C-alpha cells in the first residue's frame, strides 16, 4: 500500500495538486498508526492538516484533528487527546455530518472511559451507536460496542461486557476486519483474567499475538503496558504454565480463536 501511495504522492506533487498530496499524507499516517508507529503517524497527519488548513477544507481538518486525538490517547496524552477530540466534534457539529459526529462521540467516550468519567462516556457512546445504527455503518457499530464493553468491564459488570464484546466480535468477523478484531480479542482476554479464567485469558492474547504479526500491526508502548497490567494476575496465577498457554493460543488458527472467544462470551 505504501509503495502505491508514494507513487501517487510523487505524481500529485508533479501536478502541483496540494489536495492530493494532503490526502496521501493522511492515508500514510493511517498506515503508520495501524502498524503501531504513532509518532510517524502524528508527523504525517500534521503535514496533511497543514495543507487542509491552507485549503480551508473543514471536513478533512476535522478528520485529521480526530486522528491526531486518537494518536495522543494511545500515547498516553489524555489532555491533548481531549482537546483535539473536542475541536473535531465542534467542527463536525457545525458541518452537520451525522457519521462524523458519531465518530467523535465514540472517540470522546473511549477517552473519558480511560480517565474514569463513566457517566459522560456512556452517554456519548450510546448516542454514537444509535447514530451509527441509523446510518448502517457496521464497522463503526462494532467499534462503539467494543468501547461500551470496555466501559462496562471497568464498571465491574462483566456479564454485560462479555455480551457486548461478543456482538462486536461477530460483526468484525463477518466483515473480515482483522485490525480491530485484534483489539477485541485482547480485551476479551483481559476480561477473562478479571473473571478468574487465567488460562483462557492467555490463550486469547496468544492468538492475538499471531494475528498482529500476520497483519503487521503492533501495539504502541502505552497500549502494551495497559495490556500487560490486565494480564499480570493471569500470568502470576499460572506461573511457569503461562508461556505454554500463550503458545497454545499462538498456534490457534484465527477462526478457531474467534470461536473460542465467542463460546466464552456466551457462557459467562
HELIX and SHEET records of a PDB file:
HELIX    1   1 UNK A    2  UNK A   15  1                                  14    
HELIX    2   2 UNK A   18  UNK A   34  1                                  17    
HELIX    3   3 UNK A   38  UNK A   54  1                                  17    
HELIX    4   4 UNK A   58  UNK A   74  1                                  17    
HELIX    5   5 UNK A   78  UNK A   95  1                                  18    
HELIX    6   6 UNK A   98  UNK A  114  1                                  17    
HELIX    7   7 UNK A  118  UNK A  135  1                                  18    
HELIX    8   8 UNK A  138  UNK A  154  1                                  17    
HELIX    9   9 UNK A  158  UNK A  175  1                                  18    
HELIX   10  10 UNK A  178  UNK A  194  1                                  17    
HELIX   11  11 UNK A  198  UNK A  215  1                                  18    
HELIX   12  12 UNK A  221  UNK A  238  1                                  18    
HELIX   13  13 UNK A  241  UNK A  250  1                                  10    
HELIX   14  14 UNK A  254  UNK A  267  1                                  14    
END                                                                             
